[in-house]
């Protein structure tokens, strides 16, 4: 399908300008005339809609066609494929895994990194979401919804994520080229599992793994729905029996209460937090979760894992409270040392050796061993007059930065 700029360059047209207030004007459907590409016959699937302002009045530039064809403008601008594609040069994506998986090459942008020049966890989660949508895009199944297939659109259904887990071994740096593989599989009778693998294109080093579970919700009633047979027929040929993170027994996250050690109240969604489904995008929740963690801890630690359990959607009118509690366990993270006891002026470690505590303290090594939490439990809830409703339960795990630099295993 030709793009708008290409049509503007190589077509012969009759231009008519009219106000949106004209009788019978349909702002999203335009009339296309005498469109010829490279001197050939008319191009009936071309769609054009140009808007401008004149004296404060919105003007629509329409192109008139002898065939009197009216075409939806949004389809031209989005150019959603109606058939399966193997390569997408614009998004640097291609189909893999014998025709059902997807791989996209991305470059870490300057606005996706933090002060240490590594990608933030929010940027990584956004990339997971984007590659998932692009996978559906290339499948030829995408309707005009937020990842919804044609069958889902006919049944007024949308996808909602119920659980997500991300394990980060290394963070990509600014300017780094990364490959993201994603694929889908069945999750029970009515759910879908989606996994991701992120690695360096230059070295093959695995940065992160992620897995998620998705269910369907009726867009109008906002209630969960069973998967219709026609939707199952659409997506089941794309299922792969493969897991990025094996979860034989998914970890249960305990619910915090108002006695949690850290509480951040009065959080209100902004308009920019809402997605195309008119609820707060799941990536935004992570920001609210992390804001409840003490700043001093964040200065010396980097997130190595996150588990999110979504309980209900969050709307624009909700007032949210973020609760956070540390899980105290040992003096060094990442499984290197799990506990330590000070006896007779020595620090005894479970790996069989001990060091004089004075030497450790004098050299600042005791602080490096980091007596304190390596994980936190989180809860986001919507404050109500009679009761609070759970939005999300979460757990974050952390690793120590060495001299302000993230530790790389």
VENVENJO-V402506 format. One record per backbone hydrogen bond with DSSP energy under -0.5 kcal/mol. CO is the residue of the C=O (numbers start at 1). NH is the residue of the N-H. E is the energy in kcal/mol with one decimal. If there is no record, write none. Layout:
co=CO nh=NH e=E
co=CO nh=NH e=E
This chain:
co=3 nh=7 e=-2.2
co=4 nh=8 e=-2.3
co=5 nh=9 e=-1.3
co=6 nh=10 e=-1.8
co=7 nh=11 e=-0.8
co=11 nh=13 e=-0.6
co=13 nh=15 e=-0.5
co=14 nh=64 e=-1.3
co=16 nh=62 e=-2.1
co=18 nh=60 e=-2.5
co=19 nh=22 e=-1.9
co=22 nh=25 e=-1.6
co=25 nh=27 e=-0.6
co=26 nh=29 e=-1.7
co=28 nh=73 e=-2.0
co=30 nh=32 e=-0.5
co=30 nh=71 e=-1.4
co=32 nh=69 e=-0.5
co=34 nh=12 e=-0.7
co=34 nh=36 e=-0.7
co=35 nh=43 e=-0.8
co=36 nh=38 e=-0.6
co=37 nh=40 e=-1.8
co=41 nh=37 e=-0.7
co=42 nh=44 e=-0.8
co=43 nh=46 e=-1.7
co=49 nh=51 e=-0.5
co=50 nh=61 e=-3.2
co=52 nh=59 e=-3.3
co=54 nh=57 e=-1.8
co=57 nh=54 e=-2.1
co=58 nh=20 e=-1.4
co=59 nh=52 e=-2.2
co=59 nh=61 e=-0.5
co=60 nh=18 e=-1.6
co=60 nh=62 e=-0.7
co=61 nh=50 e=-1.4
co=62 nh=16 e=-1.7
co=65 nh=68 e=-1.1
co=69 nh=32 e=-1.2
co=71 nh=30 e=-1.4
co=72 nh=76 e=-0.7
co=73 nh=76 e=-0.9
co=73 nh=77 e=-1.6
co=74 nh=78 e=-2.5
co=75 nh=79 e=-2.4
co=86 nh=95 e=-2.4
co=88 nh=92 e=-0.6
co=88 nh=93 e=-2.2
co=92 nh=105 e=-2.5
co=93 nh=88 e=-3.0
co=94 nh=103 e=-2.5
co=96 nh=100 e=-1.1
co=96 nh=101 e=-2.5
co=97 nh=100 e=-0.9
co=101 nh=96 e=-1.8
co=102 nh=182 e=-2.5
co=103 nh=94 e=-2.1
co=104 nh=106 e=-0.5
co=104 nh=180 e=-2.7
co=106 nh=178 e=-3.1
co=107 nh=109 e=-0.5
co=108 nh=175 e=-2.4
co=109 nh=112 e=-1.4
co=110 nh=113 e=-1.0
co=112 nh=120 e=-2.1
co=114 nh=117 e=-2.0
co=117 nh=174 e=-2.2
co=118 nh=114 e=-2.2
co=120 nh=124 e=-2.0
co=121 nh=125 e=-2.4
co=122 nh=126 e=-2.4
co=123 nh=127 e=-2.1
co=124 nh=128 e=-2.0
co=125 nh=129 e=-2.1
co=126 nh=130 e=-2.5
co=127 nh=131 e=-2.5
co=128 nh=132 e=-1.8
co=129 nh=133 e=-2.1
co=130 nh=134 e=-2.4
co=131 nh=135 e=-1.9
co=132 nh=136 e=-1.8
co=133 nh=137 e=-2.4
co=134 nh=138 e=-2.4
co=135 nh=139 e=-1.1
co=136 nh=140 e=-0.6
co=136 nh=141 e=-0.9
co=136 nh=142 e=-0.8
co=137 nh=140 e=-1.1
co=138 nh=85 e=-3.0
co=141 nh=150 e=-1.2
co=145 nh=147 e=-2.0
co=148 nh=143 e=-3.1
co=149 nh=153 e=-2.2
co=150 nh=154 e=-2.1
co=151 nh=155 e=-1.2
co=152 nh=157 e=-2.9
co=153 nh=156 e=-1.1
co=156 nh=219 e=-2.8
co=158 nh=217 e=-2.6
co=160 nh=215 e=-2.7
co=162 nh=310 e=-1.9
co=163 nh=213 e=-2.5
co=164 nh=308 e=-3.1
co=165 nh=211 e=-2.4
co=166 nh=306 e=-2.3
co=167 nh=169 e=-0.6
co=167 nh=209 e=-2.2
co=172 nh=119 e=-2.7
co=173 nh=176 e=-2.3
co=176 nh=108 e=-2.2
co=176 nh=178 e=-0.5
co=177 nh=201 e=-2.0
co=177 nh=202 e=-0.5
co=178 nh=106 e=-3.0
co=179 nh=181 e=-0.5
co=179 nh=199 e=-2.2
co=180 nh=104 e=-2.2
co=181 nh=197 e=-2.2
co=182 nh=102 e=-2.2
co=183 nh=195 e=-2.3
co=184 nh=240 e=-2.6
co=185 nh=193 e=-3.3
co=187 nh=191 e=-1.2
co=191 nh=187 e=-1.7
co=192 nh=214 e=-3.0
co=193 nh=185 e=-2.5
co=194 nh=212 e=-1.6
co=195 nh=183 e=-1.6
co=196 nh=210 e=-1.9
co=197 nh=181 e=-2.7
co=198 nh=207 e=-2.4
co=198 nh=208 e=-1.4
co=199 nh=179 e=-2.7
co=200 nh=204 e=-1.6
co=205 nh=200 e=-2.7
co=205 nh=207 e=-0.6
co=207 nh=169 e=-2.7
co=207 nh=170 e=-1.8
co=208 nh=198 e=-2.7
co=209 nh=167 e=-2.9
co=210 nh=196 e=-2.6
co=211 nh=165 e=-2.8
co=212 nh=194 e=-2.1
co=213 nh=162 e=-3.0
co=213 nh=163 e=-1.3
co=214 nh=192 e=-2.2
co=215 nh=160 e=-2.6
co=216 nh=225 e=-2.9
co=217 nh=158 e=-2.4
co=218 nh=222 e=-2.1
co=223 nh=218 e=-3.1
co=225 nh=216 e=-0.6
co=226 nh=228 e=-0.6
co=228 nh=232 e=-2.3
co=229 nh=233 e=-2.4
co=230 nh=234 e=-1.1
co=231 nh=235 e=-2.2
co=232 nh=236 e=-2.5
co=235 nh=238 e=-1.9
co=236 nh=239 e=-1.7
co=238 nh=184 e=-0.6
co=240 nh=242 e=-1.6
co=252 nh=254 e=-0.6
co=257 nh=260 e=-1.9
co=262 nh=324 e=-2.5
co=263 nh=265 e=-0.5
co=264 nh=322 e=-3.2
co=267 nh=320 e=-3.6
co=270 nh=273 e=-1.6
co=271 nh=274 e=-1.3
co=273 nh=281 e=-2.3
co=275 nh=278 e=-2.0
co=279 nh=275 e=-2.2
co=281 nh=284 e=-1.5
co=281 nh=285 e=-0.6
co=282 nh=285 e=-0.6
co=282 nh=286 e=-0.6
co=283 nh=286 e=-0.8
co=283 nh=287 e=-0.7
co=284 nh=288 e=-1.3
co=285 nh=289 e=-2.3
co=286 nh=290 e=-2.6
co=287 nh=291 e=-1.6
co=288 nh=292 e=-0.5
co=289 nh=292 e=-1.2
co=290 nh=293 e=-1.3
co=294 nh=298 e=-1.7
co=295 nh=299 e=-1.8
co=296 nh=300 e=-0.8
co=297 nh=300 e=-0.8
co=297 nh=301 e=-0.7
co=300 nh=401 e=-2.9
co=302 nh=399 e=-2.4
co=304 nh=168 e=-2.7
co=305 nh=397 e=-2.5
co=306 nh=166 e=-2.5
co=307 nh=395 e=-2.0
co=308 nh=164 e=-2.3
co=308 nh=310 e=-0.5
co=309 nh=393 e=-2.5
co=314 nh=280 e=-3.0
co=315 nh=318 e=-1.1
co=318 nh=269 e=-0.8
co=318 nh=320 e=-0.5
co=319 nh=383 e=-2.9
co=320 nh=267 e=-2.6
co=321 nh=323 e=-0.6
co=321 nh=381 e=-2.1
co=322 nh=264 e=-2.9
co=323 nh=379 e=-2.1
co=324 nh=262 e=-2.4
co=325 nh=377 e=-2.9
co=326 nh=328 e=-0.7
co=327 nh=374 e=-0.9
co=327 nh=375 e=-0.6
co=330 nh=372 e=-1.3
co=333 nh=336 e=-1.4
co=337 nh=332 e=-0.8
co=339 nh=350 e=-0.9
co=341 nh=343 e=-0.6
co=341 nh=348 e=-3.0
co=343 nh=346 e=-1.3
co=345 nh=357 e=-2.6
co=345 nh=358 e=-0.6
co=346 nh=343 e=-2.4
co=346 nh=348 e=-0.7
co=347 nh=349 e=-0.5
co=347 nh=355 e=-1.6
co=348 nh=341 e=-1.9
co=349 nh=352 e=-1.6
co=353 nh=349 e=-1.7
co=355 nh=347 e=-2.9
co=356 nh=360 e=-2.0
co=357 nh=361 e=-3.2
co=358 nh=362 e=-2.8
co=359 nh=363 e=-1.7
co=360 nh=365 e=-2.3
co=360 nh=366 e=-1.0
co=361 nh=364 e=-1.3
co=364 nh=368 e=-1.1
co=365 nh=369 e=-2.0
co=366 nh=370 e=-0.7
co=367 nh=370 e=-0.8
co=370 nh=372 e=-0.7
co=372 nh=329 e=-0.5
co=374 nh=398 e=-2.8
co=375 nh=327 e=-2.9
co=376 nh=396 e=-2.3
co=377 nh=325 e=-2.4
co=378 nh=394 e=-2.0
co=379 nh=323 e=-3.2
co=380 nh=391 e=-3.0
co=380 nh=392 e=-1.8
co=381 nh=321 e=-2.7
co=381 nh=383 e=-0.6
co=382 nh=389 e=-2.0
co=389 nh=382 e=-2.9
co=391 nh=311 e=-3.0
co=391 nh=312 e=-1.3
co=392 nh=380 e=-2.8
co=393 nh=309 e=-3.2
co=394 nh=378 e=-3.2
co=395 nh=307 e=-2.5
co=396 nh=376 e=-2.4
co=397 nh=304 e=-2.8
co=397 nh=305 e=-1.5
co=399 nh=302 e=-2.7
co=400 nh=407 e=-0.7
co=401 nh=403 e=-0.7
co=402 nh=405 e=-1.8
co=405 nh=402 e=-2.9
co=407 nh=409 e=-0.6
